[in-house]
């Protein structure tokens, strides 16, 4: 089989690229359906982009690399595409945009665009034995029906990272990159819950509260969720991408900065009440009970001086914890690291030393925050490669 462009991976980036690359395009994926991570994302409603998508919301060894692709195909461009296809959407929080009905609408839109472009989509199929000879890429394609040799002028790797292996993630993109002489940075699980030894927070499982979580020098304000294994919730997932093994995290349970004044005010009106009873009006009761293991919460509110109140607030604003680790790639939403951007063109996503070879999406060392940023990177990087190929 001879094609202009072969794309390995029918996820968000691969489908976006396939729909816009032009010419004869073949897409290969081992899954039984395309866009599986799209389908399960956002609770089945797909957080497809973010209104505040900016380059500083992305992690990479080269923080400037993502700027070109993100500027040339923006969140507004993708929103316009969604609107054009009649997909209803809403903003949830912090600029996060979700489908009103189902993530399957995004998949259907991309499949429709691919069909219009005449893309050949081969599912339940595998590609192996990649090579480049006389300016053409070749590989062995195994479909449910047949085996054949494919040659292509362009080869696009859109197989993602290592996150959620139960959906088939393997990190094969890194093997292909190394085969063609590209470097791969160290990879880690990103946007992932923290774990703690001996079920430290198991009694609090299911408790959620607003918090500010700091890892390294970066802080995120959103919900904190206690689990049987440790800590999760949006603020924790965000911070996990900046955390490294052995480091502490700082939990601020009073991120709005108003709790001290509120307790002082209540002391005037309800001083005879037990301190923990009053505190449970501001924090979940089970969390207050747990904090009693770390802080002395005894006495009535009237017994608490300004100094004691201030010391307690300082304590829960700077609660240092040492995670034992993370839940790893099993539950990670993304993979940190990947194909080294030094070997790629930021404008086209093409390998600088291997003409016609492209890496897009999560396979690349570009990782966004939680909240639609990683889908926007898939759309933007996929379009960057597609435009270069079409041009």
C-alpha positions as CSV (number, residue, x, y, z in Angstrom):
1,X,0.0,0.0,0.0
2,X,1.4,3.4,-1.0
3,X,0.1,6.5,0.8
4,X,1.1,10.1,1.1
5,X,0.9,10.1,4.9
6,X,0.7,7.4,7.5
7,X,-0.5,8.3,11.0
8,X,0.1,5.9,13.9
9,X,-2.5,6.5,16.5
10,X,-6.2,7.5,16.2
11,X,-6.5,9.7,19.3
12,X,-7.2,13.4,19.5
13,X,-3.9,14.5,17.8
14,X,-3.9,11.8,15.2
15,X,-7.5,12.3,14.0
16,X,-7.0,16.1,13.9
17,X,-3.9,15.7,11.8
18,X,-5.5,13.1,9.5
19,X,-8.6,15.3,8.9
20,X,-6.5,18.2,7.6
21,X,-3.3,16.7,6.1
22,X,-4.6,16.3,2.6
23,X,-3.7,13.6,0.0
24,X,-4.0,9.9,0.7
25,X,-3.9,9.4,4.4
26,X,-3.8,6.1,6.4
27,X,-4.5,6.0,10.1
28,X,-3.6,2.9,12.1
29,X,-4.7,2.1,15.7
30,X,-4.8,-1.1,17.8
31,X,-8.0,-0.1,19.5
32,X,-11.5,-1.2,18.3
33,X,-12.7,2.5,18.2
34,X,-10.9,5.8,17.6
35,X,-10.6,8.5,20.3
36,X,-11.0,6.3,23.3
37,X,-9.4,8.9,25.7
38,X,-11.7,11.5,24.3
39,X,-14.7,9.3,25.0
40,X,-13.8,8.8,28.7
41,X,-12.5,12.3,29.4
42,X,-14.4,14.8,31.5
43,X,-16.7,12.2,32.9
44,X,-17.8,11.4,29.4
45,X,-18.4,15.0,28.3
46,X,-14.8,15.8,27.1
47,X,-13.2,18.9,28.5
48,X,-12.1,19.7,25.0
49,X,-10.2,23.0,25.5
50,X,-9.7,25.9,27.9
51,X,-10.6,29.5,27.3
52,X,-7.4,30.7,29.1
53,X,-5.0,28.4,27.2
54,X,-1.6,30.0,27.3
55,X,1.9,28.6,26.9
56,X,2.7,29.1,30.6
57,X,0.2,26.4,31.4
58,X,2.5,23.8,29.8
59,X,5.5,21.9,31.2
60,X,8.5,21.1,29.0
61,X,12.2,21.1,29.1
62,X,11.8,23.9,26.5
63,X,9.0,26.1,27.9
64,X,9.0,28.1,24.6
65,X,8.4,25.1,22.3
66,X,4.6,25.0,22.5
67,X,4.2,28.7,21.7
68,X,4.2,28.5,17.9
69,X,1.6,25.6,17.5
70,X,-0.7,27.1,20.2
71,X,-0.6,30.5,18.6
72,X,-1.2,29.2,15.1
73,X,-4.2,27.0,16.0
74,X,-5.8,28.5,19.2
75,X,-8.6,27.5,21.5
76,X,-10.8,29.9,19.7
77,X,-10.2,28.1,16.4
78,X,-11.3,24.8,17.9
79,X,-14.3,26.4,19.6
80,X,-15.3,27.7,16.1
81,X,-14.9,24.2,14.7
82,X,-17.2,22.8,17.5
83,X,-19.7,25.5,16.9
84,X,-19.7,24.9,13.2
85,X,-20.7,21.3,13.8
86,X,-23.5,22.3,16.1
87,X,-22.0,20.8,19.3
88,X,-23.4,22.5,22.4
89,X,-21.0,23.2,25.1
90,X,-20.6,25.1,28.4
91,X,-17.9,26.6,30.6
92,X,-17.6,24.8,33.9
93,X,-14.9,26.4,36.1
94,X,-11.6,28.2,35.3
95,X,-12.3,28.4,31.6
96,X,-12.9,24.6,31.2
97,X,-15.2,23.9,28.3
98,X,-17.3,20.7,28.1
99,X,-19.8,19.2,25.7
100,X,-23.3,19.6,27.0
101,X,-24.3,16.1,25.9
102,X,-21.4,13.7,25.2
103,X,-17.7,13.4,24.3
104,X,-18.9,11.1,21.5
105,X,-19.9,14.3,19.6
106,X,-16.3,15.4,19.4
107,X,-15.3,11.9,18.1
108,X,-18.1,11.9,15.6
109,X,-17.0,15.4,14.4
110,X,-13.4,14.2,13.9
111,X,-14.5,11.0,12.2
112,X,-16.8,13.0,9.9
113,X,-13.9,15.3,8.9
114,X,-11.7,12.3,8.2
115,X,-14.4,10.7,6.1
116,X,-14.8,13.9,4.1
117,X,-11.1,13.9,3.5
118,X,-11.1,10.2,2.4
119,X,-8.9,9.0,5.2
120,X,-8.4,5.2,5.4
121,X,-8.9,4.3,9.1
122,X,-7.5,0.8,10.1
123,X,-8.6,-0.2,13.6
124,X,-7.7,-3.4,15.5
125,X,-4.5,-3.1,13.5
126,X,-0.7,-2.8,14.3
127,X,2.3,-1.3,12.6
128,X,5.8,-2.6,13.1
129,X,9.3,-2.7,11.5
130,X,9.5,1.0,10.7
131,X,12.2,2.0,8.3
132,X,13.2,4.8,5.9
133,X,14.6,3.9,2.5
134,X,15.1,6.2,-0.5
135,X,13.1,9.0,1.1
136,X,10.1,6.8,1.9
137,X,9.0,5.4,5.2
138,X,7.9,1.8,5.3
139,X,6.3,-0.5,7.9
140,X,4.4,-3.8,8.2
141,X,0.7,-3.4,8.7
142,X,-1.3,-6.1,10.3
143,X,-5.1,-5.7,10.1
144,X,-7.7,-8.2,11.2
145,X,-8.0,-9.4,7.5
146,X,-4.5,-9.2,6.1
147,X,-0.8,-8.3,6.3
148,X,0.9,-5.9,4.0
149,X,3.8,-3.5,3.5
150,X,3.0,0.2,3.6
151,X,5.2,2.9,2.2
152,X,4.5,6.6,2.9
153,X,6.1,9.9,2.2
154,X,5.2,11.2,5.7
155,X,5.1,9.3,8.9
156,X,3.2,10.9,11.9
157,X,3.5,9.4,15.4
158,X,0.5,10.2,17.5
159,X,0.4,7.2,19.9
160,X,0.4,9.3,23.1
161,X,2.4,8.5,26.2
162,X,2.3,5.8,28.9
163,X,-0.7,7.0,30.9
164,X,-3.7,4.7,31.4
165,X,-2.1,1.4,30.1
166,X,-5.5,-0.4,30.4
167,X,-6.5,1.6,27.3
168,X,-3.5,0.4,25.4
169,X,-0.9,3.0,26.2
170,X,2.6,1.6,25.6
171,X,5.1,4.4,25.1
172,X,5.9,3.0,21.6
173,X,6.4,6.6,20.3
174,X,9.6,6.8,22.3
175,X,10.9,3.6,20.8
176,X,10.2,4.9,17.3
177,X,11.8,8.2,18.2
178,X,15.0,6.6,19.4
179,X,15.1,4.3,16.3
180,X,15.3,7.4,14.1
181,X,17.9,9.1,16.3
182,X,15.7,11.4,18.4
183,X,16.3,11.8,22.1
184,X,13.6,11.1,24.7
185,X,13.4,12.9,28.0
186,X,12.7,11.0,31.2
187,X,9.0,10.3,31.6
188,X,6.8,10.5,34.7
189,X,3.1,10.1,35.5
190,X,1.4,13.5,35.5
191,X,-2.0,14.8,36.7
192,X,-2.1,11.8,39.1
193,X,-3.2,11.3,42.8
194,X,-0.7,11.1,45.6
195,X,-0.4,7.9,47.8
196,X,0.5,7.7,51.4
197,X,1.8,4.8,53.5
198,X,-0.5,2.7,55.7
199,X,-3.7,4.2,54.6
200,X,-3.0,7.5,56.4
201,X,-6.1,9.2,55.0
202,X,-8.4,6.2,54.6
203,X,-10.7,7.3,57.4
204,X,-11.3,10.5,55.4
205,X,-12.0,8.8,52.1
206,X,-14.6,10.8,50.2
207,X,-14.1,14.0,52.0
208,X,-13.5,17.0,49.8
209,X,-12.7,20.6,50.6
210,X,-11.3,23.7,48.8
211,X,-7.5,23.9,49.3
212,X,-4.3,25.4,47.9
213,X,-1.7,22.7,47.1
214,X,1.9,23.7,46.5
215,X,4.5,21.5,45.0
216,X,7.9,22.9,44.1
217,X,7.2,26.6,43.8
218,X,3.8,26.3,42.0
219,X,0.4,26.4,43.8
220,X,-3.1,25.5,42.7
221,X,-6.4,26.5,44.3
222,X,-9.2,24.0,43.7
223,X,-10.8,21.0,45.4
224,X,-8.8,18.5,47.5
225,X,-10.2,15.0,47.8
226,X,-9.1,12.5,50.4
227,X,-9.1,8.8,49.2
228,X,-8.3,5.4,50.6
229,X,-4.9,5.6,49.1
230,X,-4.1,9.3,49.7
231,X,-5.0,12.6,48.1
232,X,-6.7,13.4,44.8
233,X,-8.9,16.2,43.4
234,X,-8.1,18.9,40.9
235,X,-5.7,20.8,43.1
236,X,-3.7,17.7,43.9
237,X,-3.6,16.5,40.3
238,X,-2.3,19.8,39.1
239,X,0.4,19.9,41.8
240,X,1.5,16.4,41.0
241,X,3.0,17.5,37.7
242,X,5.4,19.7,39.7
243,X,6.2,17.2,42.5
244,X,9.3,15.0,42.5
245,X,9.8,11.9,44.7
246,X,11.0,12.6,48.2
247,X,9.8,16.2,48.2
248,X,7.0,17.5,50.5
249,X,3.8,19.2,49.4
250,X,2.2,22.0,51.3
251,X,-1.6,21.9,51.9
252,X,-3.4,25.2,52.7
253,X,-6.9,24.3,54.1
254,X,-7.9,27.9,54.4
255,X,-6.9,29.3,51.0
256,X,-9.4,32.2,51.0
257,X,-7.5,33.8,54.0
258,X,-10.8,34.6,55.9
259,X,-10.9,31.8,58.5
260,X,-9.1,33.7,61.2
261,X,-11.4,36.7,61.1
262,X,-14.5,34.4,61.0
263,X,-13.4,32.5,64.1
264,X,-12.6,35.7,65.9
265,X,-16.1,37.0,65.1
266,X,-17.7,33.8,66.2
267,X,-15.8,34.0,69.5
268,X,-17.7,37.1,70.3
269,X,-21.1,35.5,69.7
270,X,-20.6,31.8,70.4
271,X,-17.6,31.6,72.7
272,X,-19.1,28.9,74.9
273,X,-19.2,26.4,72.0
274,X,-16.5,23.8,71.6
275,X,-13.8,24.9,69.2
276,X,-14.1,21.7,67.0
277,X,-17.9,22.3,66.7
278,X,-17.4,25.8,65.4
279,X,-14.5,24.8,63.2
280,X,-16.7,22.1,61.6
281,X,-18.9,24.9,60.3
282,X,-15.9,25.9,58.1
283,X,-14.2,22.6,57.3
284,X,-15.7,19.1,56.9
285,X,-16.4,17.5,60.3
286,X,-14.3,14.3,59.6
287,X,-11.4,16.5,58.6
288,X,-11.7,18.5,61.8
289,X,-11.6,15.2,63.7
290,X,-8.5,14.2,61.8
291,X,-6.8,17.5,62.4
292,X,-7.2,16.8,66.1
293,X,-4.5,14.2,65.8
294,X,-2.0,16.9,64.6
295,X,-3.2,20.0,66.4
296,X,-4.5,20.6,69.9
297,X,-8.1,21.6,69.3
298,X,-9.3,21.3,72.9
299,X,-11.4,23.9,74.7
300,X,-14.2,26.2,74.0
301,X,-13.8,28.9,71.4
302,X,-13.7,31.6,74.2
303,X,-10.6,29.9,75.6
304,X,-8.7,30.5,72.3
305,X,-6.6,33.7,72.4
306,X,-5.7,35.6,69.2
307,X,-2.2,34.1,69.4
308,X,-3.5,30.5,69.6
309,X,-6.0,31.1,66.8
310,X,-3.3,32.6,64.6
311,X,-0.9,29.8,65.3
312,X,-3.5,27.2,64.4
313,X,-4.5,29.0,61.1
314,X,-0.8,29.3,60.2
315,X,-0.5,25.5,60.8
316,X,-3.4,24.5,58.5
317,X,-2.3,27.0,55.9
318,X,1.2,25.4,55.9
319,X,0.4,21.7,56.5
320,X,3.4,19.9,55.1
321,X,2.9,16.3,53.9
322,X,5.3,13.8,52.4
323,X,3.6,11.7,49.8
324,X,5.0,8.1,49.5
325,X,4.5,8.4,45.8
326,X,1.8,8.6,43.2
327,X,-0.7,6.1,41.7
328,X,1.5,6.1,38.6
329,X,0.6,5.6,35.0
330,X,-2.4,3.4,35.9
331,X,-4.5,6.4,36.8
332,X,-2.4,9.3,35.4
333,X,-4.2,11.5,33.0
334,X,-1.0,12.4,31.1
335,X,2.7,11.5,30.7
336,X,5.3,14.1,31.7
337,X,8.3,14.2,29.3
338,X,8.6,12.4,26.0
339,X,10.2,13.0,22.6
340,X,12.8,15.8,23.2
341,X,11.6,19.0,21.6
342,X,15.2,19.9,20.7
343,X,14.9,17.4,17.8
344,X,11.6,18.9,16.5
345,X,10.5,22.0,14.7
346,X,8.2,24.0,16.9
347,X,6.4,25.2,13.8
348,X,5.7,21.9,12.0
349,X,6.4,19.2,14.7
350,X,8.7,17.6,12.1
351,X,12.0,15.9,13.2
352,X,14.8,18.2,12.2
353,X,17.1,15.5,11.0
354,X,14.5,13.1,9.5
355,X,12.5,14.8,6.8
356,X,8.9,13.6,6.7
357,X,8.8,12.3,10.3
358,X,6.5,14.0,12.8
359,X,5.6,13.6,16.4
360,X,2.4,15.2,17.8
361,X,0.3,15.2,20.9
362,X,1.2,13.6,24.2
363,X,4.1,11.7,22.7
364,X,6.1,15.0,22.8
365,X,7.7,16.6,25.9
366,X,4.8,19.1,26.3
367,X,2.3,18.5,29.1
368,X,-0.5,20.8,30.0
369,X,-2.4,21.6,33.1
370,X,-5.7,19.9,34.0
371,X,-8.7,21.5,32.4
372,X,-8.6,21.0,28.6
373,X,-5.0,22.2,28.0
374,X,-3.8,18.8,26.9
375,X,-6.6,18.4,24.3
376,X,-5.7,21.9,23.0
377,X,-2.1,20.7,22.6
378,X,-3.4,17.7,20.6
379,X,-5.5,20.0,18.3
380,X,-2.7,22.5,17.9
381,X,0.2,20.1,17.4
382,X,-1.9,18.0,15.1
383,X,-2.8,21.0,13.0
384,X,0.8,22.1,12.9
385,X,1.9,18.8,11.3
386,X,-1.2,18.7,9.0
387,X,-0.5,22.1,7.6
388,X,3.1,21.4,7.0
389,X,2.2,18.1,5.2
390,X,-0.6,19.8,3.2
391,X,1.7,22.6,2.3
